[in-house]
Amino acid sequence: MKKIILSILAVGAFGFANAQSETVKFGVKAGANITSFTNNVYDEADGKTGFFVGGLVDLPIAANFHLQPELLYSNEGAKDASLDYLRIPVMAKYYVIEGFSLQAGPQVGFKIGGDEAIDEISKSIDFGIAAGAGYELPMGLFFDARYNIGMSNIYDGPGEGDIKNVAIQFGVGYRF
């Protein structure tokens, strides 16, 4: 199921990109995650520092409005409960001034691994919302910061519980 969804998203993004090829930009990005859980399962969900890395497609829709689907590997979780996700955020970007954008959009995460204890009690799909800002230099180098909050309960263990992902991301990348 994961492969089918990813294939459909990739074909759609690249199909649209080819239709708009003279203005579409591709890029790569990486950065640091500061993550934790909002939960009622773990007594202590101390934050952890992880990382993310991936690629993006920047699709101009109107003069100051762009759509930016991304495909990211992201190391998340809490101090003693690490989870790895393949995340697909689809960010709507509005350029307030030249180079500076405000960003917001939904994201879906597919769990691809994690520490044994949390991996066994967490669901394989996570839905969330991301918001932030970015700045791109004329040469294509860009910086961004985002706040991501999980909207779905990822707890799948015994009894009742509620665990949601939360993250602050600081990234750097290059659009070409």
Summary of the structure (lengths in Angstrom):
residues: 176
radius of gyration: 16.7
end to end distance: 31.7
largest distance: 53.8
contacts: 570
relative contact order: 0.20
helix: 13%
strand: 63%
